[in-house]
Amino acid sequence: MNNVFDKIVETIVDAKGIDAASITPESSFKDLNVDSLDIAEMVMTLEDEFGVTIELEEGVATVQDLVNLIERIKG
């Protein structure tokens, strides 16, 4: 599995207590009940993990959207 995806899942599980098996790349943050504060906290964790600065863009609505954004930033 993708390291970025796995880390995002881990941060969602830590933040929301959701079963990791229920999180797919197509899962929307809205469906996972991840709000803007949760996302801000997740972004800080992911920035530390990957050594990048993440500027959230409009249209980052799913787990895969966030994976794509981080992978693009990482190069």
N, CA, C and O atoms as a GROMACS GRO file, in nm:
protein
  300
    1MET      N    1   0.086  -0.119   0.000
    1MET     CA    2   0.000   0.000   0.000
    1MET      C    3   0.089   0.124   0.000
    1MET      O    4   0.208   0.118   0.034
    2ASN      N    5   0.032   0.232  -0.037
    2ASN     CA    6   0.103   0.360  -0.048
    2ASN      C    7   0.137   0.415   0.089
    2ASN      O    8   0.049   0.423   0.176
    3ASN      N    9   0.262   0.454   0.111
    3ASN     CA   10   0.306   0.506   0.241
    3ASN      C   11   0.229   0.632   0.280
    3ASN      O   12   0.194   0.649   0.397
    4VAL      N   13   0.204   0.721   0.183
    4VAL     CA   14   0.129   0.845   0.211
    4VAL      C   15  -0.014   0.810   0.252
    4VAL      O   16  -0.066   0.862   0.351
    5PHE      N   17  -0.077   0.721   0.176
    5PHE     CA   18  -0.213   0.678   0.209
    5PHE      C   19  -0.217   0.618   0.349
    5PHE      O   20  -0.304   0.652   0.430
    6ASP      N   21  -0.123   0.528   0.378
    6ASP     CA   22  -0.121   0.462   0.509
    6ASP      C   23  -0.108   0.563   0.622
    6ASP      O   24  -0.174   0.550   0.725
    7LYS      N   25  -0.024   0.665   0.604
    7LYS     CA   26  -0.005   0.765   0.709
    7LYS      C   27  -0.130   0.851   0.726
    7LYS      O   28  -0.166   0.886   0.838
    8ILE      N   29  -0.196   0.884   0.617
    8ILE     CA   30  -0.321   0.960   0.626
    8ILE      C   31  -0.425   0.878   0.701
    8ILE      O   32  -0.494   0.930   0.788
    9VAL      N   33  -0.437   0.751   0.666
    9VAL     CA   34  -0.533   0.663   0.737
    9VAL      C   35  -0.500   0.660   0.885
    9VAL      O   36  -0.589   0.672   0.969
   10GLU      N   37  -0.372   0.645   0.918
   10GLU     CA   38  -0.331   0.641   1.058
   10GLU      C   39  -0.370   0.769   1.131
   10GLU      O   40  -0.416   0.763   1.245
   11THR      N   41  -0.353   0.884   1.067
   11THR     CA   42  -0.387   1.010   1.133
   11THR      C   43  -0.538   1.025   1.150
   11THR      O   44  -0.584   1.081   1.249
   12ILE      N   45  -0.615   0.975   1.053
   12ILE     CA   46  -0.762   0.979   1.066
   12ILE      C   47  -0.807   0.888   1.179
   12ILE      O   48  -0.892   0.926   1.260
   13VAL      N   49  -0.750   0.770   1.186
   13VAL     CA   50  -0.784   0.675   1.293
   13VAL      C   51  -0.751   0.736   1.429
   13VAL      O   52  -0.831   0.729   1.522
   14ASP      N   53  -0.632   0.798   1.440
   14ASP     CA   54  -0.593   0.861   1.566
   14ASP      C   55  -0.687   0.975   1.604
   14ASP      O   56  -0.721   0.992   1.721
   15ALA      N   57  -0.728   1.054   1.505
   15ALA     CA   58  -0.811   1.171   1.532
   15ALA      C   59  -0.957   1.136   1.560
   15ALA      O   60  -1.021   1.197   1.645
   16LYS      N   61  -1.009   1.037   1.487
   16LYS     CA   62  -1.153   1.011   1.492
   16LYS      C   63  -1.192   0.875   1.547
   16LYS      O   64  -1.310   0.850   1.572
   17GLY      N   65  -1.095   0.785   1.567
   17GLY     CA   66  -1.128   0.653   1.617
   17GLY      C   67  -1.205   0.568   1.519
   17GLY      O   68  -1.280   0.479   1.558
   18ILE      N   69  -1.186   0.596   1.391
   18ILE     CA   70  -1.254   0.522   1.286
   18ILE      C   71  -1.176   0.394   1.257
   18ILE      O   72  -1.054   0.392   1.266
   19ASP      N   73  -1.247   0.288   1.222
   19ASP     CA   74  -1.183   0.163   1.182
   19ASP      C   75  -1.106   0.186   1.052
   19ASP      O   76  -1.163   0.227   0.952
   20ALA      N   77  -0.976   0.158   1.054
   20ALA     CA   78  -0.891   0.181   0.938
   20ALA      C   79  -0.942   0.107   0.814
   20ALA      O   80  -0.928   0.157   0.702
   21ALA      N   81  -1.000  -0.010   0.832
   21ALA     CA   82  -1.049  -0.089   0.719
   21ALA      C   83  -1.163  -0.019   0.645
   21ALA      O   84  -1.190  -0.050   0.529
   22SER      N   85  -1.229   0.074   0.712
   22SER     CA   86  -1.341   0.143   0.648
   22SER      C   87  -1.297   0.265   0.567
   22SER      O   88  -1.380   0.328   0.502
   23ILE      N   89  -1.168   0.298   0.571
   23ILE     CA   90  -1.118   0.416   0.500
   23ILE      C   91  -1.055   0.371   0.369
   23ILE      O   92  -0.962   0.290   0.367
   24THR      N   93  -1.107   0.425   0.259
   24THR     CA   94  -1.055   0.394   0.126
   24THR      C   95  -1.006   0.522   0.062
   24THR      O   96  -1.034   0.632   0.111
   25PRO      N   97  -0.931   0.511  -0.048
   25PRO     CA   98  -0.890   0.634  -0.118
   25PRO      C   99  -1.008   0.721  -0.159
   25PRO      O  100  -0.997   0.843  -0.165
   26GLU      N  101  -1.122   0.658  -0.187
   26GLU     CA  102  -1.240   0.732  -0.231
   26GLU      C  103  -1.320   0.792  -0.115
   26GLU      O  104  -1.413   0.868  -0.139
   27SER      N  105  -1.284   0.760   0.008
   27SER     CA  106  -1.356   0.814   0.125
   27SER      C  107  -1.345   0.965   0.127
   27SER      O  108  -1.236   1.021   0.114
   28SER      N  109  -1.459   1.031   0.143
   28SER     CA  110  -1.455   1.177   0.156
   28SER      C  111  -1.440   1.212   0.303
   28SER      O  112  -1.487   1.140   0.391
   29PHE      N  113  -1.375   1.325   0.328
   29PHE     CA  114  -1.358   1.369   0.466
   29PHE      C  115  -1.494   1.396   0.529
   29PHE      O  116  -1.512   1.373   0.648
   30LYS      N  117  -1.588   1.444   0.450
   30LYS     CA  118  -1.723   1.470   0.501
   30LYS      C  119  -1.788   1.340   0.549
   30LYS      O  120  -1.845   1.334   0.658
   31ASP      N  121  -1.778   1.234   0.467
   31ASP     CA  122  -1.836   1.105   0.505
   31ASP      C  123  -1.770   1.046   0.629
   31ASP      O  124  -1.832   0.972   0.705
   32LEU      N  125  -1.641   1.079   0.649
   32LEU     CA  126  -1.568   1.030   0.766
   32LEU      C  127  -1.587   1.119   0.888
   32LEU      O  128  -1.528   1.094   0.994
   33ASN      N  129  -1.669   1.223   0.874
   33ASN     CA  130  -1.693   1.321   0.981
   33ASN      C  131  -1.564   1.389   1.026
   33ASN      O  132  -1.545   1.418   1.144
   34VAL      N  133  -1.476   1.414   0.929
   34VAL     CA  134  -1.352   1.487   0.955
   34VAL      C  135  -1.379   1.633   0.921
   34VAL      O  136  -1.403   1.667   0.805
   35ASP      N  137  -1.376   1.719   1.023
   35ASP     CA  138  -1.406   1.860   1.001
   35ASP      C  139  -1.278   1.940   0.976
   35ASP      O  140  -1.168   1.885   0.975
   36SER      N  141  -1.294   2.070   0.956
   36SER     CA  142  -1.180   2.154   0.920
   36SER      C  143  -1.073   2.156   1.029
   36SER      O  144  -0.954   2.164   0.998
   37LEU      N  145  -1.112   2.151   1.155
   37LEU     CA  146  -1.015   2.147   1.264
   37LEU      C  147  -0.937   2.014   1.261
   37LEU      O  148  -0.815   2.013   1.278
   38ASP      N  149  -1.009   1.904   1.239
   38ASP     CA  150  -0.942   1.775   1.227
   38ASP      C  151  -0.842   1.777   1.112
   38ASP      O  152  -0.730   1.728   1.125
   39ILE      N  153  -0.882   1.835   1.000
   39ILE     CA  154  -0.795   1.840   0.883
   39ILE      C  155  -0.672   1.925   0.914
   39ILE      O  156  -0.560   1.887   0.876
   40ALA      N  157  -0.689   2.036   0.981
   40ALA     CA  158  -0.575   2.122   1.016
   40ALA      C  159  -0.476   2.045   1.104
   40ALA      O  160  -0.355   2.053   1.083
   41GLU      N  161  -0.526   1.970   1.201
   41GLU     CA  162  -0.439   1.890   1.288
   41GLU      C  163  -0.370   1.779   1.209
   41GLU      O  164  -0.252   1.751   1.230
   42MET      N  165  -0.444   1.716   1.119
   42MET     CA  166  -0.386   1.611   1.036
   42MET      C  167  -0.275   1.668   0.948
   42MET      O  168  -0.170   1.606   0.933
   43VAL      N  169  -0.299   1.784   0.891
   43VAL     CA  170  -0.199   1.846   0.803
   43VAL      C  171  -0.070   1.873   0.880
   43VAL      O  172   0.038   1.849   0.828
   44MET      N  173  -0.081   1.922   1.003
   44MET     CA  174   0.039   1.946   1.083
   44MET      C  175   0.116   1.816   1.107
   44MET      O  176   0.239   1.813   1.096
   45THR      N  177   0.044   1.709   1.138
   45THR     CA  178   0.107   1.579   1.159
   45THR      C  179   0.175   1.531   1.031
   45THR      O  180   0.288   1.484   1.034
   46LEU      N  181   0.105   1.544   0.919
   46LEU     CA  182   0.159   1.497   0.791
   46LEU      C  183   0.278   1.582   0.746
   46LEU      O  184   0.372   1.529   0.686
   47GLU      N  185   0.274   1.711   0.774
   47GLU     CA  186   0.388   1.797   0.741
   47GLU      C  187   0.512   1.750   0.816
   47GLU      O  188   0.621   1.742   0.759
   48ASP      N  189   0.496   1.719   0.944
   48ASP     CA  190   0.608   1.669   1.024
   48ASP      C  191   0.657   1.535   0.971
   48ASP      O  192   0.777   1.512   0.959
   49GLU      N  193   0.564   1.448   0.938
   49GLU     CA  194   0.597   1.313   0.891
   49GLU      C  195   0.677   1.315   0.760
   49GLU      O  196   0.774   1.242   0.744
   50PHE      N  197   0.633   1.400   0.668
   50PHE     CA  198   0.692   1.398   0.534
   50PHE      C  199   0.789   1.514   0.508
   50PHE      O  200   0.849   1.521   0.400
   51GLY      N  201   0.805   1.604   0.605
   51GLY     CA  202   0.898   1.714   0.589
   51GLY      C  203   0.860   1.809   0.478
   51GLY      O  204   0.946   1.859   0.405
   52VAL      N  205   0.731   1.835   0.464
   52VAL     CA  206   0.681   1.924   0.360
   52VAL      C  207   0.589   2.029   0.422
   52VAL      O  208   0.545   2.014   0.536
   53THR      N  209   0.561   2.133   0.346
   53THR     CA  210   0.460   2.230   0.385
   53THR      C  211   0.340   2.209   0.294
   53THR      O  212   0.351   2.215   0.172
   54ILE      N  213   0.226   2.183   0.355
   54ILE     CA  214   0.105   2.151   0.279
   54ILE      C  215   0.014   2.273   0.279
   54ILE      O  216  -0.032   2.318   0.384
   55GLU      N  217  -0.012   2.324   0.160
   55GLU     CA  218  -0.111   2.430   0.142
   55GLU      C  219  -0.236   2.362   0.088
   55GLU      O  220  -0.240   2.322  -0.028
   56LEU      N  221  -0.336   2.348   0.173
   56LEU     CA  222  -0.458   2.280   0.128
   56LEU      C  223  -0.523   2.360   0.017
   56LEU      O  224  -0.540   2.481   0.026
   57GLU      N  225  -0.558   2.289  -0.087
   57GLU     CA  226  -0.623   2.350  -0.202
   57GLU      C  227  -0.771   2.319  -0.196
   57GLU      O  228  -0.814   2.221  -0.136
   58GLU      N  229  -0.849   2.406  -0.261
   58GLU     CA  230  -0.989   2.373  -0.277
   58GLU      C  231  -0.997   2.247  -0.360
   58GLU      O  232  -0.914   2.226  -0.448
   59GLY      N  233  -1.093   2.166  -0.333
   59GLY     CA  234  -1.108   2.044  -0.410
   59GLY      C  235  -1.043   1.924  -0.343
   59GLY      O  236  -1.052   1.813  -0.396
   60VAL      N  237  -0.978   1.943  -0.228
   60VAL     CA  238  -0.924   1.830  -0.154
   60VAL      C  239  -1.038   1.780  -0.065
   60VAL      O  240  -1.057   1.825   0.048
   61ALA      N  241  -1.113   1.685  -0.122
   61ALA     CA  242  -1.233   1.638  -0.053
   61ALA      C  243  -1.225   1.492  -0.012
   61ALA      O  244  -1.300   1.447   0.075
   62THR      N  245  -1.133   1.418  -0.075
   62THR     CA  246  -1.122   1.276  -0.044
   62THR      C  247  -0.981   1.244   0.005
   62THR      O  248  -0.889   1.325  -0.007
   63VAL      N  249  -0.967   1.126   0.061
   63VAL     CA  250  -0.836   1.080   0.106
   63VAL      C  251  -0.739   1.079  -0.012
   63VAL      O  252  -0.624   1.121   0.001
   64GLN      N  253  -0.785   1.031  -0.128
   64GLN     CA  254  -0.697   1.026  -0.246
   64GLN      C  255  -0.656   1.165  -0.291
   64GLN      O  256  -0.543   1.184  -0.336
   65ASP      N  257  -0.745   1.264  -0.280
   65ASP     CA  258  -0.708   1.402  -0.314
   65ASP      C  259  -0.590   1.448  -0.229
   65ASP      O  260  -0.498   1.512  -0.279
   66LEU      N  261  -0.594   1.415  -0.101
   66LEU     CA  262  -0.486   1.454  -0.011
   66LEU      C  263  -0.358   1.378  -0.042
   66LEU      O  264  -0.249   1.434  -0.037
   67VAL      N  265  -0.370   1.249  -0.074
   67VAL     CA  266  -0.254   1.170  -0.115
   67VAL      C  267  -0.188   1.235  -0.237
   67VAL      O  268  -0.067   1.254  -0.240
   68ASN      N  269  -0.270   1.267  -0.337
   68ASN     CA  270  -0.217   1.327  -0.460
   68ASN      C  271  -0.147   1.459  -0.432
   68ASN      O  272  -0.040   1.486  -0.488
   69LEU      N  273  -0.205   1.541  -0.346
   69LEU     CA  274  -0.146   1.670  -0.312
   69LEU      C  275  -0.010   1.651  -0.245
   69LEU      O  276   0.088   1.716  -0.283
   70ILE      N  277  -0.003   1.563  -0.147
   70ILE     CA  278   0.123   1.542  -0.075
   70ILE      C  279   0.228   1.483  -0.169
   70ILE      O  280   0.344   1.524  -0.165
   71GLU      N  281   0.189   1.388  -0.252
   71GLU     CA  282   0.287   1.330  -0.345
   71GLU      C  283   0.339   1.433  -0.444
   71GLU      O  284   0.456   1.429  -0.480
   72ARG      N  285   0.254   1.524  -0.487
   72ARG     CA  286   0.295   1.631  -0.578
   72ARG      C  287   0.394   1.725  -0.507
   72ARG      O  288   0.493   1.767  -0.567
   73ILE      N  289   0.367   1.757  -0.382
   73ILE     CA  290   0.456   1.845  -0.305
   73ILE      C  291   0.590   1.777  -0.281
   73ILE      O  292   0.696   1.839  -0.292
   74LYS      N  293   0.585   1.649  -0.247
   74LYS     CA  294   0.708   1.574  -0.220
   74LYS      C  295   0.796   1.562  -0.343
   74LYS      O  296   0.918   1.551  -0.334
   75GLY      N  297   0.731   1.564  -0.461
   75GLY     CA  298   0.805   1.550  -0.586
   75GLY      C  299   0.832   1.409  -0.612
   75GLY      O  300   0.894   1.376  -0.713
   0.00000   0.00000   0.00000
